[in-house]
Amino acid sequence: MSDPFTFRRLAPALALLTLTAVPALAESGGRAIVIPGRPGVPIIINGRDASYAMIEGDWGLERGTHVQPTIYGSRRVVYPEVGHYYPGSNRLPGYGRLEIEPPPDRKLPKPAESFHQSWEVESRPPQPAPPTPMIEPQVLIAPPFDEAPRPGPRPYR
């Protein structure tokens, strides 16, 4: 380690390792301050506006279990009353169509013309196979096995 050349290489490598590892270690749990990505759009966590608040115990997708975060410096969000109909609350909806029953002696519209439409699907009948031309096989005549071979030059082996 007394060589200055080795120290000049080792010092930047350690500095780079330190600078890249510190943010990764800082992100692993602990406290975080929530800053919205767009001004005027609140970050809602469990019914509370967590914009610019400090959160403790929020690990997000880092852990396999759900941990209830603690939010410091937030305010409760009051949702506006909207016209939704929930049958469990025994309230009638404030919107919808007003049904008016017409009188029984009204003039009826003329009946609609009859209309019928149908589709059918079936397979094509199988086509007959084309006739196969009769090609006679070549006939090879081989010498019988009991004859002695003819005299002559022997094949190269």
Secondary structure, DSSP 8 states (H G I E B T S, - for coil): ---HHHHHHHHHHHHHHHHHHHHHHHTSSSEEE---SSTT---EETTEE-TT-EEES--TTSSSS----EEES-EE----------GGGT---S-S-------TTS--------------------------------------TTS---SS-----
